[in-house]
């Protein structure tokens, strides 16, 4: 071959090699897009921006729950320096042991080498500043907020927050591993408002994971939207006072503003300091509470179902008046009880009594007559043919036997039996079969919220607003419309007067059962209850409102195993109403007496 | 013949080729700037781009000097320079500085140079001189041994320095040897060996065997012009292999199709040999021998790979063929490099806008992997421009060689063209995953004074020789 022809061959060879390079470049630069994605993965870091959770205020604008800054320590394992780093210094800053630090880094590596994992949760601002000085490659801090509860009250009412579990993540795409969610109380009921909206920051990082600045000038960033602040209807000081009075006792207090249905106080005792369910000790505290036989995490105020006891006589009396089978002037004899059938016992008292006196004195016999007259009303053809169903309709119109629709997701509705219930239990039954419901015993079950609502209905002379705990949501003019609707019990207004007069007598007349609740000038109207308890000592309950005209507060106090209504529940209710209306209590010795009262709960201790 | 007003002999300088060279050098500097400047830093000479600027200045001064030196000296000093550089190279073995495992650097006061870069130049000159001797012929064993010695001695010393990349560059002299008439069969054999090596890794056994059969039958057919017989042979192998495979299935033998095909081609080969013997077709024996040799070679590759090579060497080879990826080890560089270039897209991200470049994702970016910056920031368009400029430079150097009247000048120009070609193809091929990772610089682009200076000298000597080439028809004999 000649030189010229070899020159041509070589020329084509050179061109061929360059064409190969061009084709390969064409392939990886234009056809194959995986490299482009990989380049973005290399340099882009997506960081979630957590908004501060909405604050919760009491009705006077004081903090019930605050958000304070806290920092999570994050690690991206692939950015850790190969030669290792000062684990001792980092563990000291983060406030954990070096072993714990090593363990969480191992866990992070097994989760993902390139995605961030949490190493230490909820570091303080001081720890964060120390960390920033330390210059630890591969680690960074993530701003979050943490709950703090300045008054340390209303644990069950506010509820607690915790990290989402896998179940929640699956159901709701908003949540990611490590996010917090409200699990109970207000935190849960208003979760979507309180949590705000997460933002995202897209930054460019270099090969060592050092942030070089925002991606595309921050075009793809999304600012977090802070959680909405919520003002509750709770009266902080009053709530605190109520919790102090309930200390050592098991039970519940609900106080409402009758004219609005706003919940002023909601105590479920025993309660807990909500701060205990925050921060690092949350896990162990939570288990401790779960294992406490008195169940501090159980919100008795809306979840328990108690026999209402004598306070339920008010309902039966109102139904009798409305049905015309009872007149305020009717008198019935009672000597130590109602003697028909198995009979119902009663205490010593003058006899016969009229309606007002029977309410004040809580005569069992009197209300057995009233109850049987309602049930056996010939207008309905007997108890099994409609007499009972008619009564049941009335009872349900007071909000018993079903959820009231408050803003507590965990609210339960208690129990009002239907006639079917008895049809199934008894081949034949009559008004004597169900006579214990005349005095609020038997199958009836009510939540403290329902009982307080009854007090509000009577205070309002006939209607209620659904009890609720939220007064104002930032940026909104109004609450859910259901909280503005009047719900009427099926009783005409004029029938309330004799009942209210009887309740006034409970506190103010010699015949009354709760003289202990008297406060000069307050015109407290109340009704005691001593609910029989098959498992132990009677429950003490008191239902009241004040003042008699233009009532400002309606209250229900329920103290398990407290004995007579007058012995514990009535003084507590009285003190709270006095404090609320007058702004002070004038009976320090009574406060001391209640605070120091010891009640034994053998059946709770047994459960262990 | 120099005219009176052209004492320097500059009137015939190939300015166009110099322009290509200078443009490439300036583009190279821009990319070094992009790869090595930090954000918000003010311009400083102590940075890599600053140093490179100084080296560019030095190179241009040296280029000017080269253009002033009469071409006769390059011929005269070719051997002494070769010997001197060889001495320096050997000295480096003992007093050199070790960088990245290779003892190939020599400290000269404040600067360090890599003697291997200049050894290429010395070799190109010495080779040009040797091959332009009177009566030199690549057909003569004595001369071939001489050429081999000129090339293998520096290769040996450089390998002793553990600088694999610089040693491999001597492969580029295969280009000039081809131009000067080295037997084509040597090149066919090289292509066959390389093809078999690559094929044995990226193809399955059956596919490789079929490919071999097709290649040999087709080449044989073109050479002997016997399409009918070739078709019969091919059909015979196909039918026989299917028959053996099918029969094996029916008889329940554990027979793969590969085995069946191997048996079939062996049987048919015997038939073909018998046919060749009867018809006295000697070169069929040659093809048959090469075919059998290829099969044995493949077996040898398998044996060497599995039983001789160590695990890390195996991995490196597998990675090269894309069969396995070790992204934590050395495969990391190539992967990051492909990511950077691939993410450049059509128009690139713009000067100083490459995220991978600016945030240091590619190790060795301003040296061996400088092409990543081109690919990422200037995209396919920019890469194409650079490739076209390089191709132009290399083709023009070859053309330059062709127009020389003296073999010395021609051999030298081709030597330079070969060195450029090897560097450009291997370096860019490496950054896009076509070639193994061999640490050799991209001419005029990679950061480094020795390399820039060496390429400048290589190139400008070629230009100088060309400018003093006698016009066609005259017999200007300076030597």
Interface residues (C-beta under 8 A of the other chain):
Chain A: X1 X3 X4 X6 X7 X9 X10 X11 X14 X15 X17 X18 X20 X21 X22 X24 X25 X26 X28 X29 X30 X32 X34 X35 X36 X38 X39 X40 X42 X43 X204 X205 X206 X207 X208 X212
Chain B: X39 X175 X178 X179 X180 X181 X184 X336 X338 X339 X340 X341 X342 X343 X344 X345 X346 X355 X356 X358 X359 X360 X361 X375 X376 X379 X380 X383 X384 X387 X388 X390 X391 X394 X395 X398 X402 X421 X425 X428 X429 X432 X433 X434
